[in-house]
Amino acid sequence: MRKYLLFILLIACINAWSQKTKKVAAYKTIKTLYTDLNNDGKIDTIILSDNGSDGDFNRITVKLAGFQKKTFKAKQYWASFDSLFLKKDKNLVHSNLLFIKKTDKHAAILLSGGTDGAGYSIEFSIINIENNRVKMVFDHDDDVVDVELPTELTDLENNGRLDFVYRITFQCSTTIKKGMICAYSPYFVYPVDDSCKLNKPLMKAYNIKHYVFDGYKYSEDIKIYYPNNNGRPSIWHHAKNQQ
């Protein structure tokens, strides 16, 4: 009986060891892109690769000419970038898998996993290239920051610093004769730097200029009127105690 138990234990140990030593699928290059990211006149390399994720790729390698390469892996995966976003701004590279823009100060790479069936962001990432350093400065899913509708990547303060703007998909509950009544969905603004955090003063100014401003959070209790003539939205119903 003791020998039988020892045999069973040995088999269990072998199975556990074989599972731990099981090889991870090798990465396959999906696309290689070339462009000057740091304004030094030299061509840099971006390699997108995947080892069997549910998206288009789940690893990106950035190699600045003359510097060591930097590699980043997705929490889940990245996929084709939002087509409406790509139509509004010129991509530095010929690809729909990512978006790149640069100024004299730095460059930013945007990566998106798209949204799930419920409309929530799977994963959204931003890589900042500045002073010959390559750093992942923003890498979130909907549990932290829900980037459902990327809007633009632009220099809002004319200081050479790119700002990323996005919003959350909003619900429209009522159609009236001259327009629609929808939930309050403000634009969120994140300057692309080493911290890449929400900038509330910039966010407020952006919404006052392009939308309306009634707080820093999405709210279905605040109703916004959208006129049919593509005119500027306005507050239809103001919720109390909105922060």
Contacts in CASP RR format, 6 or more apart in sequence:
PFRMAT RR
TARGET T0000
AUTHOR 0000-0000-0000
METHOD contacts of the structure
MODEL  1
MRKYLLFILLIACINAWSQKTKKVAAYKTIKTLYTDLNNDGKIDTIILSD
NGSDGDFNRITVKLAGFQKKTFKAKQYWASFDSLFLKKDKNLVHSNLLFI
KKTDKHAAILLSGGTDGAGYSIEFSIINIENNRVKMVFDHDDDVVDVELP
TELTDLENNGRLDFVYRITFQCSTTIKKGMICAYSPYFVYPVDDSCKLNK
PLMKAYNIKHYVFDGYKYSEDIKIYYPNNNGRPSIWHHAKNQQ
24 51 0 8 1.000
25 51 0 8 1.000
25 52 0 8 1.000
26 51 0 8 1.000
27 49 0 8 1.000
27 50 0 8 1.000
27 51 0 8 1.000
27 59 0 8 1.000
28 49 0 8 1.000
28 50 0 8 1.000
28 51 0 8 1.000
29 47 0 8 1.000
29 48 0 8 1.000
29 49 0 8 1.000
30 48 0 8 1.000
30 49 0 8 1.000
30 50 0 8 1.000
30 56 0 8 1.000
30 57 0 8 1.000
30 97 0 8 1.000
31 47 0 8 1.000
31 48 0 8 1.000
31 57 0 8 1.000
31 95 0 8 1.000
31 97 0 8 1.000
32 45 0 8 1.000
32 46 0 8 1.000
32 47 0 8 1.000
32 48 0 8 1.000
33 45 0 8 1.000
33 46 0 8 1.000
33 47 0 8 1.000
33 48 0 8 1.000
33 93 0 8 1.000
33 94 0 8 1.000
33 95 0 8 1.000
34 43 0 8 1.000
34 44 0 8 1.000
34 45 0 8 1.000
34 46 0 8 1.000
34 93 0 8 1.000
35 43 0 8 1.000
35 44 0 8 1.000
35 46 0 8 1.000
35 92 0 8 1.000
35 93 0 8 1.000
35 100 0 8 1.000
36 42 0 8 1.000
36 43 0 8 1.000
36 44 0 8 1.000
37 44 0 8 1.000
37 62 0 8 1.000
37 64 0 8 1.000
37 100 0 8 1.000
37 102 0 8 1.000
37 107 0 8 1.000
37 129 0 8 1.000
38 44 0 8 1.000
38 64 0 8 1.000
38 107 0 8 1.000
38 129 0 8 1.000
38 132 0 8 1.000
39 102 0 8 1.000
39 104 0 8 1.000
40 65 0 8 1.000
42 65 0 8 1.000
42 66 0 8 1.000
43 65 0 8 1.000
44 62 0 8 1.000
44 63 0 8 1.000
44 64 0 8 1.000
44 65 0 8 1.000
45 61 0 8 1.000
45 62 0 8 1.000
45 63 0 8 1.000
45 65 0 8 1.000
46 60 0 8 1.000
46 61 0 8 1.000
46 62 0 8 1.000
46 63 0 8 1.000
46 93 0 8 1.000
46 98 0 8 1.000
46 109 0 8 1.000
47 60 0 8 1.000
47 61 0 8 1.000
47 63 0 8 1.000
48 56 0 8 1.000
48 57 0 8 1.000
48 59 0 8 1.000
48 60 0 8 1.000
48 78 0 8 1.000
48 97 0 8 1.000
48 98 0 8 1.000
49 57 0 8 1.000
49 58 0 8 1.000
49 59 0 8 1.000
49 60 0 8 1.000
49 61 0 8 1.000
50 56 0 8 1.000
50 57 0 8 1.000
50 58 0 8 1.000
50 59 0 8 1.000
50 77 0 8 1.000
51 58 0 8 1.000
51 59 0 8 1.000
52 58 0 8 1.000
53 74 0 8 1.000
53 76 0 8 1.000
53 77 0 8 1.000
54 76 0 8 1.000
54 77 0 8 1.000
55 77 0 8 1.000
55 78 0 8 1.000
55 79 0 8 1.000
55 113 0 8 1.000
56 77 0 8 1.000
56 78 0 8 1.000
56 79 0 8 1.000
56 80 0 8 1.000
56 97 0 8 1.000
57 74 0 8 1.000
57 77 0 8 1.000
57 78 0 8 1.000
57 97 0 8 1.000
58 73 0 8 1.000
58 74 0 8 1.000
58 76 0 8 1.000
58 77 0 8 1.000
58 78 0 8 1.000
59 71 0 8 1.000
59 72 0 8 1.000
59 73 0 8 1.000
59 74 0 8 1.000
60 71 0 8 1.000
60 72 0 8 1.000
60 78 0 8 1.000
60 98 0 8 1.000
60 109 0 8 1.000
60 111 0 8 1.000
60 127 0 8 1.000
61 69 0 8 1.000
61 70 0 8 1.000
61 71 0 8 1.000
61 72 0 8 1.000
62 69 0 8 1.000
62 70 0 8 1.000
62 71 0 8 1.000
62 72 0 8 1.000
62 109 0 8 1.000
62 127 0 8 1.000
62 129 0 8 1.000
62 134 0 8 1.000
63 69 0 8 1.000
63 70 0 8 1.000
64 129 0 8 1.000
64 132 0 8 1.000
64 134 0 8 1.000
67 132 0 8 1.000
70 134 0 8 1.000
70 135 0 8 1.000
72 125 0 8 1.000
72 127 0 8 1.000
72 136 0 8 1.000
72 139 0 8 1.000
74 111 0 8 1.000
74 113 0 8 1.000
74 123 0 8 1.000
74 125 0 8 1.000
75 123 0 8 1.000
75 139 0 8 1.000
75 141 0 8 1.000
76 113 0 8 1.000
76 122 0 8 1.000
76 123 0 8 1.000
76 141 0 8 1.000
77 113 0 8 1.000
77 122 0 8 1.000
77 123 0 8 1.000
78 97 0 8 1.000
78 98 0 8 1.000
78 111 0 8 1.000
78 112 0 8 1.000
78 113 0 8 1.000
78 123 0 8 1.000
78 125 0 8 1.000
79 97 0 8 1.000
79 112 0 8 1.000
79 113 0 8 1.000
79 114 0 8 1.000
79 122 0 8 1.000
80 96 0 8 1.000
80 97 0 8 1.000
81 96 0 8 1.000
81 97 0 8 1.000
81 98 0 8 1.000
81 99 0 8 1.000
81 110 0 8 1.000
81 111 0 8 1.000
81 112 0 8 1.000
81 150 0 8 1.000
82 112 0 8 1.000
82 114 0 8 1.000
82 149 0 8 1.000
82 150 0 8 1.000
83 96 0 8 1.000
85 99 0 8 1.000
85 150 0 8 1.000
85 151 0 8 1.000
85 152 0 8 1.000
86 96 0 8 1.000
86 99 0 8 1.000
88 152 0 8 1.000
89 99 0 8 1.000
89 101 0 8 1.000
89 152 0 8 1.000
89 153 0 8 1.000
89 154 0 8 1.000
91 99 0 8 1.000
91 100 0 8 1.000
91 101 0 8 1.000
92 100 0 8 1.000
92 101 0 8 1.000
92 102 0 8 1.000
92 107 0 8 1.000
93 100 0 8 1.000
98 109 0 8 1.000
98 110 0 8 1.000
98 111 0 8 1.000
99 109 0 8 1.000
99 110 0 8 1.000
99 153 0 8 1.000
100 107 0 8 1.000
100 108 0 8 1.000
100 109 0 8 1.000
100 110 0 8 1.000
101 107 0 8 1.000
101 108 0 8 1.000
101 153 0 8 1.000
101 162 0 8 1.000
102 108 0 8 1.000
102 129 0 8 1.000
102 162 0 8 1.000
103 155 0 8 1.000
103 160 0 8 1.000
103 161 0 8 1.000
103 162 0 8 1.000
104 160 0 8 1.000
105 130 0 8 1.000
105 159 0 8 1.000
105 160 0 8 1.000
105 161 0 8 1.000
106 128 0 8 1.000
106 129 0 8 1.000
106 130 0 8 1.000
106 131 0 8 1.000
106 160 0 8 1.000
106 161 0 8 1.000
106 162 0 8 1.000
106 192 0 8 1.000
107 128 0 8 1.000
107 129 0 8 1.000
107 130 0 8 1.000
108 126 0 8 1.000
108 127 0 8 1.000
108 128 0 8 1.000
108 129 0 8 1.000
108 153 0 8 1.000
108 162 0 8 1.000
108 164 0 8 1.000
108 192 0 8 1.000
109 126 0 8 1.000
109 127 0 8 1.000
109 129 0 8 1.000
110 124 0 8 1.000
110 125 0 8 1.000
110 126 0 8 1.000
110 150 0 8 1.000
110 153 0 8 1.000
110 164 0 8 1.000
111 123 0 8 1.000
111 124 0 8 1.000
111 125 0 8 1.000
111 126 0 8 1.000
111 127 0 8 1.000
112 121 0 8 1.000
112 123 0 8 1.000
112 124 0 8 1.000
112 125 0 8 1.000
112 147 0 8 1.000
112 150 0 8 1.000
113 121 0 8 1.000
113 122 0 8 1.000
113 123 0 8 1.000
113 124 0 8 1.000
114 121 0 8 1.000
114 122 0 8 1.000
114 123 0 8 1.000
114 124 0 8 1.000
115 121 0 8 1.000
115 122 0 8 1.000
115 148 0 8 1.000
115 169 0 8 1.000
116 122 0 8 1.000
119 148 0 8 1.000
119 169 0 8 1.000
120 141 0 8 1.000
120 142 0 8 1.000
120 146 0 8 1.000
120 148 0 8 1.000
121 140 0 8 1.000
121 141 0 8 1.000
121 142 0 8 1.000
121 145 0 8 1.000
121 146 0 8 1.000
121 147 0 8 1.000
121 148 0 8 1.000
122 141 0 8 1.000
122 142 0 8 1.000
123 139 0 8 1.000
123 140 0 8 1.000
123 141 0 8 1.000
124 138 0 8 1.000
124 139 0 8 1.000
124 140 0 8 1.000
124 141 0 8 1.000
124 145 0 8 1.000
124 147 0 8 1.000
124 150 0 8 1.000
124 166 0 8 1.000
125 136 0 8 1.000
125 138 0 8 1.000
125 139 0 8 1.000
125 140 0 8 1.000
126 136 0 8 1.000
126 137 0 8 1.000
126 138 0 8 1.000
126 139 0 8 1.000
126 164 0 8 1.000
126 190 0 8 1.000
126 192 0 8 1.000
126 196 0 8 1.000
127 134 0 8 1.000
127 135 0 8 1.000
127 136 0 8 1.000
127 137 0 8 1.000
128 134 0 8 1.000
128 135 0 8 1.000
128 137 0 8 1.000
128 192 0 8 1.000
128 193 0 8 1.000
128 194 0 8 1.000
128 196 0 8 1.000
129 135 0 8 1.000
130 193 0 8 1.000
130 194 0 8 1.000
135 194 0 8 1.000
137 192 0 8 1.000
137 193 0 8 1.000
137 194 0 8 1.000
137 195 0 8 1.000
137 196 0 8 1.000
138 145 0 8 1.000
138 164 0 8 1.000
138 190 0 8 1.000
138 192 0 8 1.000
138 196 0 8 1.000
140 147 0 8 1.000
142 148 0 8 1.000
146 168 0 8 1.000
147 166 0 8 1.000
148 166 0 8 1.000
148 167 0 8 1.000
148 168 0 8 1.000
148 169 0 8 1.000
149 166 0 8 1.000
149 167 0 8 1.000
149 168 0 8 1.000
149 169 0 8 1.000
150 164 0 8 1.000
150 165 0 8 1.000
150 166 0 8 1.000
151 165 0 8 1.000
151 166 0 8 1.000
151 167 0 8 1.000
151 187 0 8 1.000
152 164 0 8 1.000
152 165 0 8 1.000
153 162 0 8 1.000
153 163 0 8 1.000
153 164 0 8 1.000
153 165 0 8 1.000
153 192 0 8 1.000
154 162 0 8 1.000
154 163 0 8 1.000
154 165 0 8 1.000
155 161 0 8 1.000
155 162 0 8 1.000
155 163 0 8 1.000
156 163 0 8 1.000
156 189 0 8 1.000
156 202 0 8 1.000
156 205 0 8 1.000
156 206 0 8 1.000
157 163 0 8 1.000
157 202 0 8 1.000
161 191 0 8 1.000
161 192 0 8 1.000
161 193 0 8 1.000
162 191 0 8 1.000
162 192 0 8 1.000
163 189 0 8 1.000
163 190 0 8 1.000
163 191 0 8 1.000
163 192 0 8 1.000
163 199 0 8 1.000
163 202 0 8 1.000
164 189 0 8 1.000
164 190 0 8 1.000
164 191 0 8 1.000
164 192 0 8 1.000
164 196 0 8 1.000
165 187 0 8 1.000
165 188 0 8 1.000
165 189 0 8 1.000
165 190 0 8 1.000
165 206 0 8 1.000
166 187 0 8 1.000
166 188 0 8 1.000
166 190 0 8 1.000
167 185 0 8 1.000
167 186 0 8 1.000
167 187 0 8 1.000
167 188 0 8 1.000
168 185 0 8 1.000
168 218 0 8 1.000
169 185 0 8 1.000
170 182 0 8 1.000
170 183 0 8 1.000
170 184 0 8 1.000
170 185 0 8 1.000
170 218 0 8 1.000
170 224 0 8 1.000
171 182 0 8 1.000
171 183 0 8 1.000
171 220 0 8 1.000
172 180 0 8 1.000
172 181 0 8 1.000
172 182 0 8 1.000
172 183 0 8 1.000
172 226 0 8 1.000
173 181 0 8 1.000
173 182 0 8 1.000
173 183 0 8 1.000
173 220 0 8 1.000
173 223 0 8 1.000
174 180 0 8 1.000
174 181 0 8 1.000
175 181 0 8 1.000
178 227 0 8 1.000
178 228 0 8 1.000
179 225 0 8 1.000
179 226 0 8 1.000
179 227 0 8 1.000
179 228 0 8 1.000
180 225 0 8 1.000
180 226 0 8 1.000
180 228 0 8 1.000
181 223 0 8 1.000
181 224 0 8 1.000
181 225 0 8 1.000
181 226 0 8 1.000
181 236 0 8 1.000
182 223 0 8 1.000
182 224 0 8 1.000
182 226 0 8 1.000
183 218 0 8 1.000
183 219 0 8 1.000
183 220 0 8 1.000
183 222 0 8 1.000
183 223 0 8 1.000
183 224 0 8 1.000
184 212 0 8 1.000
184 214 0 8 1.000
184 215 0 8 1.000
184 218 0 8 1.000
184 219 0 8 1.000
184 220 0 8 1.000
184 221 0 8 1.000
184 222 0 8 1.000
184 223 0 8 1.000
184 224 0 8 1.000
184 235 0 8 1.000
185 218 0 8 1.000
185 224 0 8 1.000
186 203 0 8 1.000
186 207 0 8 1.000
186 211 0 8 1.000
186 213 0 8 1.000
186 214 0 8 1.000
186 215 0 8 1.000
186 216 0 8 1.000
186 217 0 8 1.000
186 218 0 8 1.000
187 203 0 8 1.000
187 206 0 8 1.000
187 207 0 8 1.000
187 210 0 8 1.000
187 211 0 8 1.000
188 198 0 8 1.000
188 203 0 8 1.000
189 198 0 8 1.000
189 199 0 8 1.000
189 202 0 8 1.000
189 203 0 8 1.000
189 206 0 8 1.000
190 196 0 8 1.000
190 197 0 8 1.000
190 198 0 8 1.000
190 199 0 8 1.000
191 197 0 8 1.000
191 199 0 8 1.000
191 202 0 8 1.000
198 216 0 8 1.000
200 216 0 8 1.000
203 216 0 8 1.000
204 213 0 8 1.000
204 216 0 8 1.000
207 213 0 8 1.000
211 233 0 8 1.000
212 224 0 8 1.000
212 233 0 8 1.000
212 234 0 8 1.000
212 235 0 8 1.000
214 222 0 8 1.000
214 235 0 8 1.000
214 238 0 8 1.000
214 239 0 8 1.000
214 242 0 8 1.000
215 242 0 8 1.000
215 243 0 8 1.000
216 243 0 8 1.000
217 242 0 8 1.000
217 243 0 8 1.000
219 239 0 8 1.000
219 242 0 8 1.000
221 239 0 8 1.000
221 242 0 8 1.000
222 235 0 8 1.000
222 237 0 8 1.000
222 238 0 8 1.000
222 239 0 8 1.000
222 242 0 8 1.000
223 235 0 8 1.000
223 236 0 8 1.000
223 237 0 8 1.000
224 233 0 8 1.000
224 234 0 8 1.000
224 235 0 8 1.000
224 236 0 8 1.000
225 233 0 8 1.000
225 234 0 8 1.000
225 235 0 8 1.000
225 236 0 8 1.000
226 233 0 8 1.000
227 233 0 8 1.000
END
